[in-house]
Amino acid sequence: MLDVYLAVCKPSNTIERGCMTKEKIERKIAVIFATDVVGYSKHMEADESETIHNLRACEAILTGLFEKHDGRLFNTGGDSFLAEFPSAVSAVECAVEFQNAIKERNSSEETSVKLEFRIGINSGDVVKEKDNLLGDGVNIAARLEALAQTNGITVSKVIFDYVKGKTNHEFNDLGIQKVKQNEFQAYDLLLETSQRRKLSKGSTLKKAIIFASIIIIVILGVGFIFFQNQSLKNNGSNSDFAYDLPSKPSLAVLPFALHSKDESKEYISLGMTQNITNALSRSSEIFVISYSSAKKAAATLADPASISKALGVKYLLTGSIQQIGENLRVNVELVDAVDGNNVWVDQMDGKVDNLFLFQDQITENVFENFQINLFSNLIGQRASQFSSVEEMRDVMRFRKLLLTSSKESYLSARELANQLYSKDSASGPANMSMGWIKFQELSMGKAENRQEAIASGKQYARVAHEVMGDGLSLVLGAWMDLFSGEPEAARRKVAKAIEIDSSGDILSGAGNIFLLTGDPEAAKSMFKKSMRLTPFHPAWYSNRLAEALIMLEEYEEAKNVLAPLLSTDGAENVNLREKSRALVALGVIGGIQGDTEGGKEKIKELLLINPDFTISSIKHYLGLMSDKAFLETYLNTAEAMGLPKVQ
């Protein structure tokens, strides 16, 4: 891996080349043993002190076995350990004894935290750097470890060839596995017959790299997440999927676990997961669940099968991130949740500044495994358009603040957006942040000068799109066109946005614009698609879809869409504003259909829970409608059903 020479002025043991000298690299063949703790971050979150105490006890067992079998520990990263051995047999016997010792330890009631390990063993060329070892021999051992099962041992073919006939252990051939540039044959050492499994062969498709620009999380959908009844019925059960599986590869990127209790570093996990999700969503050849729903499912459900059923996808991309100082380790795994097999695993080590490179590598490998044909206009783009990890951190903080419904958080978000823009006025994410602040000012009536705010918002959206080429900057620009009374321009922008990116966030943003510019059929299509991509969607998706259906006079379907917002299963997950909108819509439907009593009952129910809701409240979210005749009918019907004009 490190085929370089170190340039020094006057080293010993050097090769002279003019005034420059180069130190010769020391290489050798070594047997490498790699292991780490499974689910370490979850243990740390549950009980940090006990986890560390138990890890130290396991480490003592491991180092004792290293000494017994002449192994040398040359690198450790908290819960991970790398050692070299003089022979393959020694390394394998050490691994078997260690897994058996851990199993025995975990069977004791006195063990407070039962840690489990994976082990990978490889033999290959390594580079010696002081007491450390580097190179492909080490990298493949680490990837074999990531490929191993919990409590398992996975070895390369060279190790298998060395030990067969010299040990009594049984092995299971996993076939050829390819991870990035490394292709190797892997074997599971079977400690138990239940560990026998079959893995898919790694893809050898020629690499073509595409990476998409960062998509700022949809600011438009402020509201609480609620569960759809259909999804809830299937969660955690062995019943059928909540949705039919798409014909193309379907995937959810679950939040990467962060091996740290330092909440200030949460942005690393959040940013990486969102960036990968957004990058994958740029391809029309893969079906990718929105980040918000993947996060909700992972937090609510216990196992991959239940998550895949609730989201209606076949594959799950999971990972973990460990940061120690400036060092970063990323583990990633692509799982076929239907068949229960690992499709691809990898482990990446580097500095924190390598974060974006890791994201690109992960995205590339997902496309490779699905053998996806890549669009030429996207080749060469990165999974993230952040200029630095610090900028990503600040943008993550900005999103969180802006999605918090309070005056204080809004003011803090505005201040942070200004800071981002002051640092780099040419940054795409910084311009997007400023643009969403202008959107908030305009939508909430806080702009001191409306025309100046619209002009600024248009400029921020334009620069953001020029830099990032994304879909959400076009949605932002479309809102500015709508504020300035240019519905045709707004529709053109969102039509282009969904050509770039067909993610749930973009489709819902486009649905808003189509609805308000008088195209309810397109809005209906957009919201239905976005709701499929976002199974745990915000309540406003349902309200907007219902409003489009009312415009199309499809009243019964509108009532069905609104029902979950008022049901006992979903009501507690719907905020007051969205529940009020649903009750207004049902009241209007009652009035239009001639069910005056039913319509008035819905408005009475609304005023009991939200007495401040008035006709003016409706104008706040429907006032930009181009179809003024429909808007007038909607407002007049709501008033006729008993909704007051003003409080």
VEXFI-457539 format. One line per 8 residues: their letters; for each residue x, y negated, z negated of C-alpha. Coordinates in steps of 0.5 Angstrom, whole numbers. Layout:
A	X,Y,Z ~ ...
// end
This chain:
MLDVYLAV	0,0,0 ~ 6,-5,-2 ~ 10,-4,4 ~ 14,-11,3 ~ 21,-13,0 ~ 22,-18,-5 ~ 26,-24,-3 ~ 31,-26,-9
CKPSNTIE	37,-30,-9 ~ 42,-26,-12 ~ 39,-19,-14 ~ 43,-13,-15 ~ 42,-7,-10 ~ 40,-11,-4 ~ 41,-11,3 ~ 43,-18,6
RGCMTKEK	40,-22,11 ~ 44,-29,12 ~ 42,-33,6 ~ 36,-29,4 ~ 37,-22,1 ~ 31,-16,0 ~ 31,-12,-6 ~ 30,-4,-4
IERKIAVI	23,-1,-6 ~ 24,5,-10 ~ 19,11,-7 ~ 17,18,-9 ~ 12,23,-9 ~ 8,24,-15 ~ 2,27,-18 ~ -3,22,-21
FATDVVGY	-9,23,-26 ~ -14,18,-26 ~ -20,17,-31 ~ -25,12,-34 ~ -31,12,-38 ~ -38,13,-35 ~ -43,7,-37 ~ -38,3,-41
SKHMEADE	-41,-3,-40 ~ -48,0,-43 ~ -44,2,-49 ~ -41,-4,-50 ~ -48,-8,-50 ~ -51,-3,-55 ~ -45,-3,-60 ~ -39,-6,-58
SETIHNLR	-35,-5,-65 ~ -37,3,-65 ~ -36,4,-57 ~ -29,1,-58 ~ -28,5,-64 ~ -30,12,-61 ~ -26,10,-55 ~ -19,9,-59
ACEAILTG	-21,16,-62 ~ -22,19,-54 ~ -15,15,-52 ~ -12,19,-58 ~ -14,26,-55 ~ -12,24,-48 ~ -5,21,-50 ~ -4,27,-54
LFEKHDGR	-5,32,-48 ~ -1,27,-44 ~ 5,29,-49 ~ 3,36,-49 ~ 3,37,-41 ~ 9,32,-40 ~ 4,27,-37 ~ 6,19,-37
LFNTGGDS	1,14,-38 ~ 3,8,-33 ~ -3,4,-33 ~ -9,2,-37 ~ -15,-2,-36 ~ -19,-2,-43 ~ -23,4,-41 ~ -19,7,-35
FLAEFPSA	-12,11,-36 ~ -7,12,-30 ~ -2,18,-31 ~ 3,21,-27 ~ 5,29,-28 ~ 11,33,-26 ~ 6,38,-23 ~ -1,39,-20
VSAVECAV	-2,45,-25 ~ 0,41,-31 ~ -5,35,-29 ~ -11,40,-28 ~ -10,44,-34 ~ -9,37,-38 ~ -16,35,-35 ~ -19,41,-36
EFQNAIKE	-17,41,-44 ~ -19,34,-44 ~ -26,35,-41 ~ -27,41,-46 ~ -25,37,-52 ~ -29,31,-50 ~ -35,36,-50 ~ -34,39,-56
RNSSEETS	-33,32,-59 ~ -40,29,-57 ~ -43,35,-59 ~ -42,33,-66 ~ -47,29,-70 ~ -41,25,-73 ~ -40,22,-66 ~ -43,15,-66
VKLEFRIG	-42,14,-59 ~ -42,19,-54 ~ -37,17,-49 ~ -36,21,-42 ~ -31,21,-37 ~ -29,22,-30 ~ -23,25,-27 ~ -19,24,-21
INSGDVVK	-13,28,-19 ~ -8,27,-13 ~ -1,27,-10 ~ 2,23,-6 ~ 7,17,-4 ~ 8,12,-9 ~ 12,6,-10 ~ 15,5,-17
EKDNLLGD	15,-2,-20 ~ 18,-3,-27 ~ 14,2,-31 ~ 8,2,-26 ~ 6,6,-20 ~ 3,3,-14 ~ 1,5,-7 ~ -4,10,-3
GVNIAARL	-2,16,-8 ~ -5,12,-14 ~ -11,9,-10 ~ -14,16,-7 ~ -13,18,-14 ~ -18,12,-17 ~ -23,14,-11 ~ -23,21,-13
EALAQTNG	-24,19,-20 ~ -30,15,-18 ~ -33,20,-13 ~ -33,25,-19 ~ -39,27,-23 ~ -40,25,-30 ~ -36,30,-35 ~ -33,32,-28
ITVSKVIF	-26,33,-25 ~ -25,32,-17 ~ -18,33,-14 ~ -15,32,-7 ~ -14,38,-2 ~ -6,37,-3 ~ -8,39,-11 ~ -12,44,-9
DYVKGKTN	-7,47,-5 ~ -2,47,-10 ~ -6,50,-16 ~ -10,55,-12 ~ -8,62,-14 ~ -4,59,-20 ~ -10,58,-25 ~ -17,61,-26
HEFNDLGI	-21,55,-24 ~ -27,55,-19 ~ -27,49,-14 ~ -33,47,-10 ~ -31,44,-3 ~ -34,37,-2 ~ -31,36,5 ~ -28,30,8
QKVKQNEF	-29,24,5 ~ -27,17,8 ~ -26,11,4 ~ -24,4,8 ~ -17,7,11 ~ -17,13,7 ~ -20,20,9 ~ -19,26,5
QAYDLLLE	-22,32,3 ~ -24,33,-4 ~ -26,39,-9 ~ -30,39,-15 ~ -27,43,-21 ~ -33,47,-23 ~ -33,47,-31 ~ -40,49,-30
TSQRRKLS	-44,52,-25 ~ -49,46,-25 ~ -43,42,-23 ~ -44,45,-16 ~ -46,39,-11 ~ -46,37,-3 ~ -43,30,-1 ~ -45,27,6
KGSTLKKA	-38,27,10 ~ -36,19,10 ~ -37,16,17 ~ -32,15,22 ~ -35,10,26 ~ -31,4,29 ~ -31,-2,24 ~ -34,-8,26
IIFASIII	-34,-13,21 ~ -40,-18,20 ~ -42,-22,14 ~ -47,-27,13 ~ -47,-34,9 ~ -50,-35,2 ~ -57,-35,1 ~ -59,-40,-4
IVILGVGF	-64,-36,-8 ~ -71,-38,-6 ~ -73,-45,-11 ~ -80,-45,-8 ~ -82,-39,-12 ~ -82,-42,-19 ~ -86,-37,-23 ~ -86,-31,-27
IFFQNQSL	-85,-24,-24 ~ -91,-19,-24 ~ -92,-12,-23 ~ -97,-9,-17 ~ -101,-4,-19 ~ -99,1,-14 ~ -92,0,-16 ~ -94,1,-24
KNNGSNSD	-97,7,-23 ~ -91,11,-19 ~ -86,8,-24 ~ -82,13,-27 ~ -86,19,-25 ~ -86,25,-20 ~ -91,22,-16 ~ -90,20,-9
FAYDLPSK	-87,13,-7 ~ -91,7,-8 ~ -89,5,0 ~ -88,9,6 ~ -80,10,7 ~ -78,5,13 ~ -76,9,19 ~ -69,5,19
PSLAVLPF	-64,6,13 ~ -67,3,7 ~ -63,0,1 ~ -64,-4,-6 ~ -57,-7,-9 ~ -58,-6,-16 ~ -55,-11,-21 ~ -47,-10,-22
ALHSKDES	-46,-8,-29 ~ -41,-13,-32 ~ -36,-10,-37 ~ -36,-16,-42 ~ -41,-19,-47 ~ -38,-26,-45 ~ -45,-29,-42 ~ -41,-34,-39
KEYISLGM	-38,-29,-34 ~ -45,-27,-32 ~ -44,-31,-26 ~ -39,-26,-23 ~ -44,-20,-23 ~ -50,-24,-21 ~ -46,-28,-15 ~ -43,-21,-12
TQNITNAL	-50,-18,-12 ~ -54,-23,-9 ~ -48,-24,-4 ~ -48,-17,-2 ~ -56,-17,-2 ~ -56,-23,3 ~ -51,-21,7 ~ -54,-14,9
SRSSEIFV	-61,-17,10 ~ -58,-21,16 ~ -58,-15,20 ~ -65,-13,23 ~ -63,-5,23 ~ -63,-4,15 ~ -69,-5,11 ~ -66,-9,4
ISYSSAKK	-70,-10,-2 ~ -70,-17,-5 ~ -65,-18,-11 ~ -71,-20,-15 ~ -74,-14,-15 ~ -68,-10,-15 ~ -66,-13,-21 ~ -73,-12,-24
AAATLADP	-73,-5,-22 ~ -67,-3,-25 ~ -68,-7,-32 ~ -75,-3,-32 ~ -74,4,-30 ~ -69,9,-33 ~ -66,13,-27 ~ -65,12,-19
ASISKALG	-71,17,-17 ~ -76,12,-21 ~ -73,6,-18 ~ -73,8,-11 ~ -80,11,-11 ~ -82,4,-14 ~ -78,0,-9 ~ -80,5,-3
VKYLLTGS	-73,6,-1 ~ -68,12,0 ~ -61,9,-2 ~ -59,5,-8 ~ -52,1,-8 ~ -50,1,-15 ~ -43,-2,-18 ~ -40,-5,-24
IQQIGENL	-35,-10,-25 ~ -29,-11,-31 ~ -25,-17,-32 ~ -19,-17,-36 ~ -16,-24,-36 ~ -15,-25,-29 ~ -15,-18,-27 ~ -21,-15,-24
RVNVELVD	-24,-8,-22 ~ -30,-7,-18 ~ -33,0,-18 ~ -38,1,-13 ~ -43,7,-11 ~ -48,8,-5 ~ -53,14,-7 ~ -58,17,-4
AVDGNNVW	-64,17,-9 ~ -68,22,-5 ~ -63,27,-5 ~ -59,26,-11 ~ -53,25,-7 ~ -47,20,-7 ~ -46,18,0 ~ -40,13,-1
VDQMDGKV	-36,11,-7 ~ -30,6,-8 ~ -26,3,-13 ~ -22,-4,-12 ~ -17,-7,-16 ~ -14,-14,-16 ~ -15,-21,-18 ~ -21,-25,-20
DNLFLFQD	-19,-29,-13 ~ -20,-22,-9 ~ -28,-22,-11 ~ -30,-25,-4 ~ -26,-20,-1 ~ -29,-14,-5 ~ -36,-17,-3 ~ -34,-17,5
QITENVFE	-31,-9,4 ~ -37,-7,0 ~ -42,-10,6 ~ -37,-7,11 ~ -37,0,8 ~ -45,0,8 ~ -46,-2,15 ~ -41,3,17
NFQINLFS	-44,9,13 ~ -51,7,16 ~ -47,7,23 ~ -51,0,24 ~ -50,-3,31 ~ -47,-10,29 ~ -50,-17,32 ~ -44,-20,36
NLIGQRAS	-46,-27,33 ~ -45,-25,26 ~ -38,-22,27 ~ -33,-25,23 ~ -38,-28,18 ~ -36,-27,10 ~ -41,-24,5 ~ -40,-31,1
QFSSVEEM	-39,-38,4 ~ -37,-40,-3 ~ -30,-44,-3 ~ -28,-41,-10 ~ -30,-37,-15 ~ -31,-43,-19 ~ -36,-46,-14 ~ -40,-40,-14
RDVMRFRK	-40,-40,-22 ~ -43,-47,-22 ~ -48,-45,-16 ~ -51,-39,-20 ~ -52,-44,-26 ~ -55,-49,-22 ~ -60,-44,-19 ~ -62,-42,-27
LLLTSSKE	-63,-49,-29 ~ -67,-51,-23 ~ -72,-45,-24 ~ -73,-46,-31 ~ -79,-50,-32 ~ -77,-56,-36 ~ -75,-63,-36 ~ -68,-62,-39
SYLSAREL	-66,-56,-35 ~ -68,-60,-29 ~ -64,-66,-31 ~ -58,-61,-32 ~ -59,-58,-25 ~ -59,-65,-22 ~ -53,-67,-26 ~ -49,-60,-24
ANQLYSKD	-51,-61,-16 ~ -48,-68,-16 ~ -42,-65,-19 ~ -42,-60,-14 ~ -43,-65,-9 ~ -37,-70,-12 ~ -32,-64,-11 ~ -33,-62,-4
SASGPANM	-39,-66,0 ~ -37,-62,6 ~ -39,-55,2 ~ -45,-51,4 ~ -47,-49,-2 ~ -46,-56,-5 ~ -51,-59,0 ~ -56,-54,-1
SMGWIKFQ	-56,-56,-8 ~ -57,-63,-7 ~ -62,-61,-2 ~ -66,-57,-7 ~ -66,-63,-12 ~ -69,-67,-7 ~ -74,-62,-5 ~ -76,-62,-13
ELSMGKAE	-76,-70,-13 ~ -81,-70,-7 ~ -86,-64,-9 ~ -86,-67,-16 ~ -87,-74,-14 ~ -81,-76,-18 ~ -77,-79,-12 ~ -76,-87,-13
NRQEAIAS	-76,-88,-5 ~ -80,-83,-2 ~ -77,-84,5 ~ -70,-84,3 ~ -71,-78,-1 ~ -73,-75,6 ~ -68,-77,10 ~ -63,-75,5
GKQYARVA	-66,-68,4 ~ -66,-67,12 ~ -58,-69,12 ~ -57,-64,6 ~ -60,-59,10 ~ -57,-60,16 ~ -50,-60,14 ~ -51,-54,10
HEVMGDGL	-54,-50,16 ~ -48,-53,20 ~ -43,-50,15 ~ -47,-43,13 ~ -51,-42,19 ~ -56,-39,14 ~ -64,-38,14 ~ -65,-42,8
SLVLGAWM	-62,-48,10 ~ -67,-48,16 ~ -73,-47,11 ~ -71,-53,7 ~ -70,-57,13 ~ -77,-55,15 ~ -80,-57,8 ~ -77,-64,9
DLFSGEPE	-80,-64,16 ~ -87,-63,13 ~ -86,-68,8 ~ -85,-73,14 ~ -91,-71,18 ~ -87,-67,23 ~ -91,-60,23 ~ -88,-58,30
AARRKVAK	-81,-59,28 ~ -82,-55,21 ~ -85,-49,25 ~ -79,-49,30 ~ -74,-49,24 ~ -77,-43,20 ~ -78,-39,27 ~ -71,-40,28
AIEIDSSG	-70,-38,20 ~ -73,-31,21 ~ -69,-30,27 ~ -63,-31,23 ~ -65,-27,17 ~ -71,-23,16 ~ -70,-22,8 ~ -76,-23,3
DILSGAGN	-74,-30,1 ~ -74,-33,8 ~ -80,-30,10 ~ -84,-32,4 ~ -81,-39,5 ~ -83,-39,13 ~ -90,-36,11 ~ -91,-43,6
IFLLTGDP	-89,-47,12 ~ -94,-43,17 ~ -100,-44,12 ~ -99,-51,11 ~ -98,-53,19 ~ -104,-49,21 ~ -102,-42,23 ~ -105,-38,18
EAAKSMFK	-104,-31,22 ~ -97,-32,22 ~ -97,-34,15 ~ -101,-28,13 ~ -96,-23,17 ~ -90,-27,13 ~ -93,-26,6 ~ -95,-19,8
KSMRLTPF	-88,-17,10 ~ -84,-21,4 ~ -89,-17,-1 ~ -86,-11,2 ~ -79,-13,1 ~ -80,-16,-6 ~ -85,-10,-9 ~ -84,-14,-16
HPAWYSNR	-86,-21,-13 ~ -88,-28,-16 ~ -95,-29,-17 ~ -95,-35,-12 ~ -94,-30,-6 ~ -101,-27,-7 ~ -104,-34,-8 ~ -101,-36,-1
LAEALIML	-103,-30,2 ~ -110,-30,-1 ~ -110,-38,2 ~ -108,-36,9 ~ -114,-30,9 ~ -119,-35,6 ~ -117,-40,12 ~ -118,-33,17
EEYEEAKN	-125,-32,13 ~ -122,-25,11 ~ -125,-26,4 ~ -126,-19,2 ~ -118,-18,3 ~ -117,-24,0 ~ -121,-22,-7 ~ -117,-15,-7
VLAPLLST	-110,-19,-6 ~ -112,-24,-12 ~ -115,-18,-17 ~ -108,-16,-20 ~ -107,-23,-22 ~ -113,-23,-27 ~ -112,-15,-28 ~ -110,-13,-35
DGAENVNL	-104,-9,-32 ~ -101,-15,-29 ~ -104,-22,-32 ~ -99,-22,-38 ~ -94,-23,-32 ~ -97,-29,-29 ~ -96,-36,-31 ~ -102,-40,-33
REKSRALV	-101,-44,-26 ~ -102,-38,-22 ~ -107,-35,-25 ~ -111,-42,-25 ~ -110,-42,-17 ~ -113,-35,-17 ~ -119,-37,-20 ~ -120,-43,-16
ALGVIGGI	-119,-39,-10 ~ -124,-34,-12 ~ -129,-39,-14 ~ -128,-42,-7 ~ -130,-35,-4 ~ -136,-35,-8 ~ -138,-41,-6 ~ -137,-40,1
QGDTEGGK	-140,-33,1 ~ -146,-36,-2 ~ -145,-33,-9 ~ -146,-39,-13 ~ -147,-36,-20 ~ -140,-32,-19 ~ -136,-38,-16 ~ -138,-42,-22
EKIKELLL	-137,-37,-27 ~ -129,-36,-24 ~ -129,-44,-25 ~ -131,-44,-32 ~ -126,-38,-34 ~ -121,-43,-31 ~ -123,-49,-35 ~ -123,-44,-41
INPDFTIS	-116,-42,-40 ~ -113,-49,-37 ~ -118,-55,-38 ~ -113,-60,-35 ~ -114,-56,-28 ~ -117,-61,-23 ~ -118,-62,-16 ~ -112,-66,-16
SIKHYLGL	-108,-60,-18 ~ -110,-57,-12 ~ -108,-62,-8 ~ -101,-61,-11 ~ -100,-55,-7 ~ -105,-55,-1 ~ -104,-63,0 ~ -99,-62,6
MSDKAFLE	-104,-58,10 ~ -104,-60,17 ~ -112,-57,17 ~ -115,-63,14 ~ -122,-60,15 ~ -120,-54,12 ~ -117,-57,6 ~ -123,-62,5
TYLNTAEA	-128,-56,5 ~ -124,-52,0 ~ -124,-58,-5 ~ -131,-60,-4 ~ -133,-52,-5 ~ -128,-52,-11 ~ -132,-59,-14 ~ -139,-56,-12
MGLPKVQ	-137,-50,-17 ~ -136,-54,-22 ~ -128,-56,-22 ~ -127,-64,-24 ~ -124,-69,-20 ~ -120,-72,-25 ~ -119,-70,-33
// end
